[in-house]
Amino acid sequence: MHPVELARLLQNLIRLGTVAEVDHADVCVRVQCGELLTDWVP
């Protein structure tokens, strides 16, 4: 694997974000990471 590709994969392995939405009924959250808003995460 090319070192640049490996570095990119490692940077995307863990992201810091802020909880943007909470679904208490389904016990899920959506996380905002910069401009990226995740799908519902259990």
C-alpha positions as CSV (number, residue, x, y, z in Angstrom):
1,M,0.0,0.0,0.0
2,H,1.3,3.5,-0.9
3,P,2.3,5.5,2.2
4,V,0.0,8.4,1.3
5,E,-3.0,6.1,1.0
6,L,-2.2,4.5,4.3
7,A,-1.9,8.0,6.0
8,R,-5.3,9.0,4.5
9,L,-6.9,5.8,5.8
10,L,-5.5,6.3,9.3
11,Q,-6.7,9.9,9.4
12,N,-10.3,8.7,8.6
13,L,-10.2,5.9,11.2
14,I,-11.2,8.2,14.1
15,R,-13.0,11.5,13.8
16,L,-13.9,13.9,16.5
17,G,-17.4,15.4,16.2
18,T,-20.4,16.8,18.0
19,V,-23.7,15.1,18.6
20,A,-26.1,16.9,16.3
21,E,-29.3,14.9,16.8
22,V,-30.6,12.3,19.3
23,D,-33.3,9.8,18.7
24,H,-34.2,8.6,22.2
25,A,-36.9,6.1,20.9
26,D,-34.4,4.2,18.7
27,V,-31.4,5.0,20.9
28,C,-29.4,6.5,18.0
29,V,-27.4,9.7,17.4
30,R,-26.2,11.7,14.4
31,V,-22.7,13.2,14.6
32,Q,-21.5,16.4,13.0
33,C,-17.8,16.3,11.9
34,G,-17.1,19.6,10.2
35,E,-19.5,19.7,7.3
36,L,-20.1,16.0,7.4
37,L,-23.3,14.8,9.2
38,T,-23.3,11.1,9.8
39,D,-26.3,8.8,9.3
40,W,-28.0,7.5,12.5
41,V,-25.4,5.6,14.6
42,P,-26.6,3.2,17.4
